Amino acid sequence: MKRDLLTACLTGMFSIFSVYGTHAQTPPTYSIYSLGANTTGLSVSQDGTYVTGLYYNTNGGFSNPQAGFLWTQSGGVVTLPAAGSTNHIDASPNAVNSSGMVAGAVSTTFYGANSLPVLYSSSSSATLLPLPAGSSMGRAYGINNAGTAAGSISQDLNWYATVFTSTNATVLMQTTPDGSILQYAYGIANSGRVTGQFISSTNSAVTGAFYLDSGATNAVDLGFLPGGDLSTVAFGISGSGSYITGSSGPNAFLYQPDTATITALPLLEGWTESQAYSVNDLGWVVGVGGNITSIPFLFDGTSTYSLQGLLAGPDSSRWDMTNGTGNAALGISDNGIITGRALYDGVTTGFVMVPNSPIPEPSTWALLAVGLLVILGVLRGKKAA
């Protein structure tokens, strides 16, 4: 009886791993929620609680921007407060952490003129982040769960990767081993590991991707895929820092620091290019690919899927993710929640996609592994006795 119970437990645990493991056997299905017409979902927190994005004037389109917003499933969309001078009419809330803190930039135009880095500590409080002496512009692109932001500052007509706290801006003066300058920091893990883009020390037209650990002397060059020797950039890093994603030439990639391997994500049939923007601690990646149109995708560790084909909830038929050139998936949480933008009844609309079945987070795998070891220990003990 006891052996049968243990066998059943083991069978159940292995079944969970086979269905929901990092390399999923079958693609998940999703329900989709609108963030409102003329919006874009830019980022989702690591735990999936918060989504941040921007919306803009219906008449003026992108040329007449408005403030950003913070979204929760229970509270809906809440407009973020203004920051900077009255001329800083555009907000780009680029990233949000699991406490609802948002990092981004405000500027005087949609195109980022006179940009200043900003931290929203809540949906009602905005603070400009400090700039180092001699710098008048900056942007924040990423934020970790400790509230440390990553971005860039402009100084002497150049951009330099920077880490921000509410009281300090630290310019990353480290270089890659060949002396290349770190220009843009697009993501930061909870450990403080930063990822982004550098400019080659020998050819200013060549860019590459890097990561830099706290206290390290040099940044690590991620390398490049075939055809990506002139242009590679890392846009996203998982909360633990175990995965980095971006694009190298025409292909999206997944990089694993532990093994120093860069791998091209598979393209769907008919696609000629792809770009990845966000990765979670399961190694799942979201981005956009296609040929003439832009098609948001999910890579689940094994296969690439068009998000359109994963929709299975109410209202799914009104969404179009395969036509148009502005569709994109821009953020993914550890529990598989995805945000971005697509066409809804023909109008560009931000979305949040929620899995129809729960996707266990990485911490769940750790608990399952401990449970498995305990069960195996019991079986061995009984056998020895």
C-alpha positions as a Markdown table, in Angstrom:
| # | Residue | x | y | z |
|---|---|---|---|---|
| 1 | Met | 0.0 | 0.0 | 0.0 |
| 2 | Lys | 2.8 | 2.4 | 1.0 |
| 3 | Arg | 4.8 | 1.5 | -2.0 |
| 4 | Asp | 1.8 | 2.0 | -4.3 |
| 5 | Leu | 1.3 | 5.5 | -2.8 |
| 6 | Leu | 5.0 | 6.4 | -3.3 |
| 7 | Thr | 4.9 | 5.1 | -6.8 |
| 8 | Ala | 1.8 | 7.2 | -7.5 |
| 9 | Cys | 3.5 | 10.3 | -6.1 |
| 10 | Leu | 6.5 | 9.8 | -8.2 |
| 11 | Thr | 4.4 | 9.2 | -11.3 |
| 12 | Gly | 2.5 | 12.4 | -10.6 |
| 13 | Met | 5.6 | 14.5 | -10.1 |
| 14 | Phe | 7.2 | 13.2 | -13.3 |
| 15 | Ser | 3.9 | 13.9 | -15.2 |
| 16 | Ile | 4.0 | 17.5 | -14.0 |
| 17 | Phe | 7.6 | 17.9 | -15.1 |
| 18 | Ser | 6.8 | 16.4 | -18.5 |
| 19 | Val | 3.8 | 18.7 | -19.1 |
| 20 | Tyr | 5.1 | 22.0 | -17.6 |
| 21 | Gly | 8.9 | 21.7 | -17.5 |
| 22 | Thr | 11.1 | 24.4 | -18.9 |
| 23 | His | 10.9 | 22.6 | -22.3 |
| 24 | Ala | 7.2 | 22.4 | -22.7 |
| 25 | Gln | 5.7 | 19.3 | -24.4 |
| 26 | Thr | 2.6 | 21.1 | -25.6 |
| 27 | Pro | 2.0 | 24.8 | -26.0 |
| 28 | Pro | 0.0 | 26.7 | -23.4 |
| 29 | Thr | -3.3 | 28.3 | -24.3 |
| 30 | Tyr | -4.2 | 31.8 | -23.2 |
| 31 | Ser | -7.1 | 34.2 | -22.5 |
| 32 | Ile | -6.4 | 37.8 | -23.6 |
| 33 | Tyr | -7.4 | 41.1 | -22.0 |
| 34 | Ser | -7.4 | 44.5 | -23.6 |
| 35 | Leu | -5.5 | 47.4 | -22.1 |
| 36 | Gly | -7.6 | 49.9 | -24.1 |
| 37 | Ala | -7.5 | 51.3 | -27.6 |
| 38 | Asn | -4.3 | 53.0 | -28.7 |
| 39 | Thr | -2.2 | 51.5 | -25.9 |
| 40 | Thr | 1.0 | 49.4 | -25.7 |
| 41 | Gly | 1.9 | 47.0 | -22.9 |
| 42 | Leu | 5.6 | 47.4 | -22.4 |
| 43 | Ser | 6.6 | 45.2 | -19.4 |
| 44 | Val | 5.2 | 42.7 | -16.9 |
| 45 | Ser | 6.6 | 42.2 | -13.4 |
| 46 | Gln | 8.5 | 39.0 | -12.7 |
| 47 | Asp | 5.6 | 37.6 | -10.6 |
| 48 | Gly | 3.0 | 38.7 | -13.2 |
| 49 | Thr | 1.1 | 41.0 | -10.8 |
| 50 | Tyr | 1.8 | 44.3 | -12.6 |
| 51 | Val | 1.9 | 45.5 | -16.3 |
| 52 | Thr | 3.1 | 48.9 | -17.4 |
| 53 | Gly | 2.7 | 50.6 | -20.7 |
| 54 | Leu | 1.8 | 53.8 | -22.5 |
| 55 | Tyr | -1.3 | 55.2 | -24.3 |
| 56 | Tyr | -1.6 | 58.1 | -26.6 |
| 57 | Asn | -4.0 | 60.6 | -28.0 |
| 58 | Thr | -6.5 | 59.0 | -30.5 |
| 59 | Asn | -6.4 | 62.0 | -32.8 |
| 60 | Gly | -2.7 | 62.7 | -32.8 |
| 61 | Gly | -1.5 | 59.1 | -32.6 |
| 62 | Phe | 2.2 | 58.7 | -31.6 |
| 63 | Ser | 2.9 | 62.3 | -32.3 |
| 64 | Asn | 0.7 | 63.5 | -29.4 |
| 65 | Pro | 1.7 | 61.2 | -26.5 |
| 66 | Gln | 0.2 | 61.1 | -23.1 |
| 67 | Ala | 1.3 | 59.7 | -19.7 |
| 68 | Gly | 2.1 | 56.0 | -19.1 |
| 69 | Phe | 0.0 | 53.6 | -16.9 |
| 70 | Leu | 0.2 | 50.8 | -14.5 |
| 71 | Trp | -2.3 | 47.8 | -14.8 |
| 72 | Thr | -3.3 | 45.1 | -12.5 |
| 73 | Gln | -6.0 | 42.5 | -13.1 |
| 74 | Ser | -8.0 | 43.6 | -10.1 |
| 75 | Gly | -7.6 | 47.3 | -10.5 |
| 76 | Gly | -7.3 | 47.8 | -14.2 |
| 77 | Val | -5.4 | 50.7 | -15.8 |
| 78 | Val | -4.2 | 53.6 | -13.5 |
| 79 | Thr | -2.5 | 56.6 | -15.1 |
| 80 | Leu | 1.0 | 57.4 | -13.8 |
| 81 | Pro | 1.6 | 60.9 | -12.6 |
| 82 | Ala | 3.6 | 63.5 | -14.5 |
| 83 | Ala | 7.3 | 64.0 | -13.9 |
| 84 | Gly | 9.8 | 66.6 | -15.0 |
| 85 | Ser | 8.9 | 70.0 | -16.4 |
| 86 | Thr | 5.5 | 70.8 | -18.0 |
| 87 | Asn | 7.3 | 70.3 | -21.3 |
| 88 | His | 8.0 | 66.6 | -20.5 |
| 89 | Ile | 4.7 | 65.4 | -22.0 |
| 90 | Asp | 5.8 | 62.0 | -23.1 |
| 91 | Ala | 6.3 | 59.1 | -20.7 |
| 92 | Ser | 7.8 | 55.7 | -21.5 |
| 93 | Pro | 7.4 | 53.4 | -18.4 |
| 94 | Asn | 9.7 | 50.8 | -19.7 |
| 95 | Ala | 9.8 | 48.2 | -16.8 |
| 96 | Val | 8.0 | 47.2 | -13.6 |
| 97 | Asn | 9.1 | 45.1 | -10.7 |
| 98 | Ser | 7.1 | 42.8 | -8.4 |
| 99 | Ser | 6.4 | 45.6 | -6.0 |
| 100 | Gly | 4.9 | 47.8 | -8.6 |
| 101 | Met | 7.8 | 50.2 | -8.9 |
| 102 | Val | 8.2 | 51.4 | -12.5 |
| 103 | Ala | 11.4 | 52.7 | -14.2 |
| 104 | Gly | 11.3 | 54.7 | -17.4 |
| 105 | Ala | 11.9 | 58.0 | -19.0 |
| 106 | Val | 10.0 | 61.3 | -19.7 |
| 107 | Ser | 10.8 | 63.5 | -22.6 |
| 108 | Thr | 9.5 | 66.5 | -24.5 |
| 109 | Thr | 8.6 | 64.5 | -27.7 |
| 110 | Phe | 7.6 | 60.9 | -28.5 |
| 111 | Tyr | 11.0 | 60.5 | -30.1 |
| 112 | Gly | 12.8 | 60.9 | -26.7 |
| 113 | Ala | 14.1 | 64.5 | -26.9 |
| 114 | Asn | 15.5 | 65.9 | -23.6 |
| 115 | Ser | 14.8 | 62.6 | -21.9 |
| 116 | Leu | 15.1 | 62.2 | -18.1 |
| 117 | Pro | 15.2 | 58.9 | -16.1 |
| 118 | Val | 12.2 | 58.5 | -13.8 |
| 119 | Leu | 11.1 | 56.2 | -11.0 |
| 120 | Tyr | 7.5 | 55.7 | -10.1 |
| 121 | Ser | 7.5 | 54.2 | -6.6 |
| 122 | Ser | 3.7 | 53.8 | -6.9 |
| 123 | Ser | 0.9 | 54.8 | -9.2 |
| 124 | Ser | 0.7 | 58.2 | -7.5 |
| 125 | Ser | 4.4 | 59.1 | -6.9 |
| 126 | Ala | 7.0 | 60.0 | -9.6 |
| 127 | Thr | 10.7 | 61.0 | -8.9 |
| 128 | Leu | 13.3 | 62.0 | -11.4 |
| 129 | Leu | 16.4 | 59.8 | -11.0 |
| 130 | Pro | 19.7 | 61.5 | -10.4 |
| 131 | Leu | 22.2 | 62.3 | -13.2 |
| 132 | Pro | 25.9 | 62.5 | -12.8 |
| 133 | Ala | 27.7 | 65.8 | -13.1 |
| 134 | Gly | 28.0 | 66.9 | -16.7 |
| 135 | Ser | 25.0 | 65.0 | -17.9 |
| 136 | Ser | 21.6 | 66.5 | -18.8 |
| 137 | Met | 19.8 | 63.5 | -20.3 |
| 138 | Gly | 19.2 | 59.9 | -19.3 |
| 139 | Arg | 16.8 | 57.0 | -19.6 |
| 140 | Ala | 15.9 | 54.0 | -17.4 |
| 141 | Tyr | 15.0 | 50.7 | -19.3 |
| 142 | Gly | 15.0 | 48.0 | -16.6 |
| 143 | Ile | 14.4 | 47.5 | -12.9 |
| 144 | Asn | 14.9 | 44.6 | -10.5 |
| 145 | Asn | 13.0 | 43.6 | -7.4 |
| 146 | Ala | 15.3 | 45.6 | -5.2 |
| 147 | Gly | 14.3 | 48.8 | -7.0 |
| 148 | Thr | 17.6 | 49.3 | -8.8 |
| 149 | Ala | 17.2 | 50.5 | -12.3 |
| 150 | Ala | 19.4 | 50.1 | -15.4 |
| 151 | Gly | 19.6 | 52.5 | -18.3 |
| 152 | Ser | 21.9 | 55.1 | -19.9 |
| 153 | Ile | 23.1 | 58.7 | -19.5 |
| 154 | Ser | 24.2 | 61.1 | -22.2 |
| 155 | Gln | 27.5 | 62.9 | -21.7 |
| 156 | Asp | 29.9 | 64.5 | -24.2 |
| 157 | Leu | 27.7 | 63.5 | -27.1 |
| 158 | Asn | 27.9 | 59.8 | -26.2 |
| 159 | Trp | 25.7 | 57.4 | -24.3 |
| 160 | Tyr | 27.0 | 55.3 | -21.3 |
| 161 | Ala | 25.3 | 52.4 | -19.6 |
| 162 | Thr | 24.3 | 53.4 | -16.1 |
| 163 | Val | 22.8 | 51.9 | -12.9 |
| 164 | Phe | 20.4 | 54.1 | -11.0 |
| 165 | Thr | 19.1 | 54.1 | -7.4 |
| 166 | Ser | 16.9 | 56.8 | -6.0 |
| 167 | Thr | 19.9 | 58.7 | -4.7 |
| 168 | Asn | 22.8 | 57.8 | -7.1 |
| 169 | Ala | 23.7 | 57.2 | -10.7 |
| 170 | Thr | 26.7 | 54.9 | -11.3 |
| 171 | Val | 28.1 | 55.0 | -14.8 |
| 172 | Leu | 29.5 | 51.6 | -15.9 |
| 173 | Met | 33.0 | 52.5 | -16.9 |
| 174 | Gln | 34.0 | 48.8 | -17.3 |
| 175 | Thr | 34.5 | 47.7 | -20.9 |
| 176 | Thr | 34.6 | 44.4 | -22.7 |
| 177 | Pro | 38.0 | 42.7 | -22.8 |
| 178 | Asp | 38.8 | 44.4 | -26.0 |
| 179 | Gly | 38.0 | 47.8 | -24.6 |
| 180 | Ser | 34.5 | 48.3 | -26.1 |
| 181 | Ile | 32.3 | 50.9 | -24.3 |
| 182 | Leu | 29.1 | 49.8 | -22.7 |
| 183 | Gln | 26.5 | 52.2 | -24.1 |
| 184 | Tyr | 23.0 | 51.0 | -23.1 |
| 185 | Ala | 21.9 | 48.9 | -20.2 |
| 186 | Tyr | 18.5 | 47.4 | -21.0 |
| 187 | Gly | 17.9 | 44.9 | -18.2 |
| 188 | Ile | 19.0 | 44.2 | -14.7 |
| 189 | Ala | 18.6 | 40.9 | -12.7 |
| 190 | Asn | 17.9 | 40.7 | -9.0 |
| 191 | Ser | 21.6 | 39.9 | -8.4 |
| 192 | Gly | 22.6 | 43.2 | -10.1 |
| 193 | Arg | 23.7 | 41.5 | -13.3 |
| 194 | Val | 23.2 | 44.0 | -16.1 |
| 195 | Thr | 22.8 | 43.4 | -19.8 |
| 196 | Gly | 22.6 | 45.6 | -22.9 |
| 197 | Gln | 24.6 | 46.8 | -25.9 |
| 198 | Phe | 28.2 | 48.0 | -26.4 |
| 199 | Ile | 29.9 | 49.8 | -29.2 |
| 200 | Ser | 33.0 | 48.3 | -30.7 |
| 201 | Ser | 36.3 | 49.9 | -29.8 |
| 202 | Thr | 37.6 | 49.4 | -33.3 |
| 203 | Asn | 34.5 | 50.2 | -35.4 |
| 204 | Ser | 31.8 | 52.6 | -34.2 |
| 205 | Ala | 29.4 | 51.0 | -36.7 |
| 206 | Val | 29.6 | 47.6 | -35.0 |
| 207 | Thr | 27.5 | 46.9 | -31.8 |
| 208 | Gly | 27.5 | 43.8 | -29.6 |
| 209 | Ala | 25.7 | 42.5 | -26.5 |
| 210 | Phe | 27.2 | 42.2 | -23.0 |
| 211 | Tyr | 26.4 | 41.3 | -19.4 |
| 212 | Leu | 28.2 | 42.7 | -16.4 |
| 213 | Asp | 28.2 | 41.3 | -12.9 |
| 214 | Ser | 28.4 | 43.6 | -9.8 |
| 215 | Gly | 32.1 | 44.1 | -8.9 |
| 216 | Ala | 33.4 | 42.6 | -12.2 |
| 217 | Thr | 36.4 | 44.1 | -13.8 |
| 218 | Asn | 35.2 | 43.5 | -17.4 |
| 219 | Ala | 31.9 | 42.9 | -19.1 |
| 220 | Val | 31.3 | 39.7 | -20.9 |
| 221 | Asp | 30.8 | 39.8 | -24.7 |
| 222 | Leu | 28.0 | 37.5 | -25.6 |
| 223 | Gly | 29.3 | 36.8 | -29.1 |
| 224 | Phe | 27.0 | 36.7 | -32.1 |
| 225 | Leu | 25.0 | 34.5 | -34.4 |
| 226 | Pro | 25.9 | 34.0 | -38.1 |
| 227 | Gly | 25.0 | 37.3 | -39.8 |
| 228 | Gly | 25.1 | 39.2 | -36.5 |
| 229 | Asp | 28.7 | 40.2 | -36.4 |
| 230 | Leu | 27.8 | 43.8 | -37.1 |
| 231 | Ser | 24.7 | 44.2 | -34.9 |
| 232 | Thr | 23.9 | 42.3 | -31.8 |
| 233 | Val | 21.9 | 43.6 | -28.8 |
| 234 | Ala | 20.6 | 42.1 | -25.5 |
| 235 | Phe | 17.2 | 43.5 | -24.5 |
| 236 | Gly | 16.1 | 41.3 | -21.7 |
| 237 | Ile | 17.4 | 39.3 | -18.7 |
| 238 | Ser | 15.5 | 36.9 | -16.4 |
| 239 | Gly | 15.1 | 37.7 | -12.8 |
| 240 | Ser | 17.8 | 35.3 | -11.7 |
| 241 | Gly | 20.1 | 36.3 | -14.5 |
| 242 | Ser | 20.2 | 32.8 | -15.9 |
| 243 | Tyr | 18.9 | 33.8 | -19.3 |
| 244 | Ile | 19.5 | 36.7 | -21.6 |
| 245 | Thr | 17.7 | 37.4 | -24.9 |
| 246 | Gly | 17.9 | 39.9 | -27.8 |
| 247 | Ser | 18.7 | 39.8 | -31.4 |
| 248 | Ser | 21.8 | 39.1 | -33.5 |
| 249 | Gly | 21.5 | 40.2 | -37.1 |
| 250 | Pro | 18.2 | 38.9 | -38.3 |
| 251 | Asn | 17.6 | 36.4 | -35.6 |
| 252 | Ala | 16.5 | 36.4 | -32.0 |
| 253 | Phe | 18.7 | 34.5 | -29.5 |
| 254 | Leu | 18.8 | 33.0 | -26.1 |
| 255 | Tyr | 22.0 | 33.2 | -24.1 |
| 256 | Gln | 22.9 | 31.2 | -21.0 |
| 257 | Pro | 25.7 | 32.8 | -18.9 |
| 258 | Asp | 26.4 | 29.5 | -17.1 |
| 259 | Thr | 27.5 | 27.8 | -20.3 |
| 260 | Ala | 28.4 | 30.9 | -22.3 |
| 261 | Thr | 26.2 | 29.7 | -25.2 |
| 262 | Ile | 24.2 | 31.8 | -27.6 |
| 263 | Thr | 21.5 | 30.0 | -29.5 |
| 264 | Ala | 19.3 | 31.2 | -32.4 |
| 265 | Leu | 15.5 | 30.8 | -31.7 |
| 266 | Pro | 13.7 | 28.8 | -34.4 |
| 267 | Leu | 11.8 | 30.8 | -37.0 |
| 268 | Leu | 8.3 | 29.9 | -38.1 |
| 269 | Glu | 7.8 | 28.9 | -41.7 |
| 270 | Gly | 7.9 | 31.9 | -44.0 |
| 271 | Trp | 9.7 | 34.1 | -41.5 |
| 272 | Thr | 12.9 | 35.9 | -42.5 |
| 273 | Glu | 13.7 | 37.6 | -39.2 |
| 274 | Ser | 12.9 | 37.8 | -35.5 |
| 275 | Gln | 13.7 | 40.0 | -32.5 |
| 276 | Ala | 13.3 | 39.0 | -28.8 |
| 277 | Tyr | 12.6 | 41.4 | -26.0 |
| 278 | Ser | 11.9 | 39.5 | -22.8 |
| 279 | Val | 12.8 | 36.2 | -21.1 |
| 280 | Asn | 11.7 | 34.6 | -17.9 |
| 281 | Asp | 13.4 | 32.2 | -15.5 |
| 282 | Leu | 12.0 | 29.2 | -17.4 |
| 283 | Gly | 13.9 | 30.3 | -20.4 |
| 284 | Trp | 10.7 | 31.3 | -22.2 |
| 285 | Val | 11.1 | 34.2 | -24.6 |
| 286 | Val | 8.7 | 36.6 | -26.3 |
| 287 | Gly | 9.3 | 38.9 | -29.2 |
| 288 | Val | 8.2 | 39.5 | -32.8 |
| 289 | Gly | 9.0 | 37.9 | -36.1 |
| 290 | Gly | 7.8 | 37.7 | -39.6 |
| 291 | Asn | 8.5 | 38.8 | -43.1 |
| 292 | Ile | 6.2 | 41.6 | -44.4 |
| 293 | Thr | 4.0 | 41.7 | -41.3 |
| 294 | Ser | 5.0 | 41.6 | -37.6 |
| 295 | Ile | 3.9 | 38.6 | -35.6 |
| 296 | Pro | 4.3 | 38.3 | -31.8 |
| 297 | Phe | 5.8 | 35.0 | -30.7 |
| 298 | Leu | 6.4 | 32.8 | -27.7 |
| 299 | Phe | 9.4 | 30.4 | -27.5 |
| 300 | Asp | 8.9 | 27.8 | -24.8 |
| 301 | Gly | 12.4 | 26.4 | -24.6 |
| 302 | Thr | 11.8 | 24.1 | -27.5 |
| 303 | Ser | 9.5 | 25.5 | -30.1 |
| 304 | Thr | 8.4 | 28.9 | -31.4 |
| 305 | Tyr | 4.7 | 29.7 | -31.5 |
| 306 | Ser | 2.7 | 32.6 | -33.0 |
| 307 | Leu | 0.7 | 34.1 | -30.2 |
| 308 | Gln | -2.4 | 34.1 | -32.4 |
| 309 | Gly | -2.4 | 30.3 | -32.4 |
| 310 | Leu | -2.3 | 30.2 | -28.5 |
| 311 | Leu | -5.5 | 32.3 | -28.0 |
| 312 | Ala | -8.4 | 30.2 | -26.7 |
| 313 | Gly | -10.3 | 32.5 | -24.4 |
| 314 | Pro | -13.3 | 34.8 | -24.8 |
| 315 | Asp | -12.9 | 37.6 | -27.4 |
| 316 | Ser | -10.0 | 35.8 | -29.1 |
| 317 | Ser | -11.5 | 36.1 | -32.6 |
| 318 | Arg | -11.5 | 39.9 | -32.4 |
| 319 | Trp | -7.7 | 40.0 | -32.1 |
| 320 | Asp | -5.4 | 40.1 | -35.1 |
| 321 | Met | -1.8 | 39.3 | -34.5 |
| 322 | Thr | -0.7 | 38.3 | -38.0 |
| 323 | Asn | -1.5 | 41.4 | -40.0 |
| 324 | Gly | -0.1 | 44.9 | -39.6 |
| 325 | Thr | 3.4 | 46.0 | -38.8 |
| 326 | Gly | 3.1 | 47.2 | -35.2 |
| 327 | Asn | 2.3 | 44.0 | -33.4 |
| 328 | Ala | 4.8 | 42.8 | -30.7 |
| 329 | Ala | 5.1 | 40.8 | -27.5 |
| 330 | Leu | 7.3 | 42.8 | -25.2 |
| 331 | Gly | 7.2 | 41.2 | -21.7 |
| 332 | Ile | 6.8 | 37.8 | -20.0 |
| 333 | Ser | 6.6 | 36.9 | -16.4 |
| 334 | Asp | 7.8 | 33.8 | -14.6 |
| 335 | Asn | 4.3 | 32.4 | -14.6 |
| 336 | Gly | 3.9 | 33.0 | -18.3 |
| 337 | Ile | 1.8 | 36.2 | -18.4 |
| 338 | Ile | 2.6 | 38.1 | -21.6 |
| 339 | Thr | 2.1 | 41.8 | -22.6 |
| 340 | Gly | 2.5 | 43.7 | -25.8 |
| 341 | Arg | 0.3 | 45.1 | -28.6 |
| 342 | Ala | -1.8 | 43.9 | -31.5 |
| 343 | Leu | -4.8 | 44.8 | -33.6 |
| 344 | Tyr | -8.2 | 44.6 | -31.8 |
| 345 | Asp | -11.1 | 45.2 | -34.2 |
| 346 | Gly | -8.4 | 46.9 | -36.4 |
| 347 | Val | -7.1 | 49.3 | -33.8 |
| 348 | Thr | -3.7 | 49.0 | -32.2 |
| 349 | Thr | -4.4 | 47.9 | -28.6 |
| 350 | Gly | -2.2 | 46.8 | -25.7 |
| 351 | Phe | -2.9 | 43.3 | -24.4 |
| 352 | Val | -2.3 | 41.1 | -21.4 |
| 353 | Met | -2.3 | 37.3 | -22.1 |
| 354 | Val | -2.9 | 35.0 | -19.1 |
| 355 | Pro | -2.4 | 31.2 | -19.3 |
| 356 | Asn | -5.6 | 29.2 | -19.1 |
| 357 | Ser | -3.8 | 26.7 | -16.9 |
| 358 | Pro | -1.3 | 27.7 | -14.3 |
| 359 | Ile | 2.4 | 27.5 | -15.3 |
| 360 | Pro | 4.5 | 26.6 | -12.2 |
| 361 | Glu | 7.2 | 29.2 | -11.6 |
| 362 | Pro | 10.9 | 28.2 | -11.2 |
| 363 | Ser | 10.6 | 28.2 | -7.4 |
| 364 | Thr | 8.0 | 25.4 | -7.7 |
| 365 | Trp | 10.5 | 23.2 | -9.5 |
| 366 | Ala | 12.8 | 23.6 | -6.6 |
| 367 | Leu | 10.1 | 22.4 | -4.2 |
| 368 | Leu | 9.2 | 19.5 | -6.4 |
| 369 | Ala | 12.9 | 18.5 | -6.7 |
| 370 | Val | 13.2 | 18.5 | -2.9 |
| 371 | Gly | 10.1 | 16.5 | -2.6 |
| 372 | Leu | 11.4 | 14.0 | -5.1 |
| 373 | Leu | 14.7 | 13.6 | -3.2 |
| 374 | Val | 12.7 | 13.0 | 0.0 |
| 375 | Ile | 10.6 | 10.3 | -1.5 |
| 376 | Leu | 13.7 | 8.6 | -3.1 |
| 377 | Gly | 15.3 | 8.8 | 0.3 |
| 378 | Val | 12.4 | 7.1 | 1.9 |
| 379 | Leu | 12.4 | 4.3 | -0.7 |
| 380 | Arg | 16.2 | 3.7 | -0.2 |
| 381 | Gly | 15.8 | 3.7 | 3.6 |
| 382 | Lys | 13.0 | 1.1 | 3.4 |
| 383 | Lys | 15.0 | -1.0 | 1.0 |
| 384 | Ala | 18.1 | -0.9 | 3.2 |
| 385 | Ala | 16.0 | -1.9 | 6.3 |
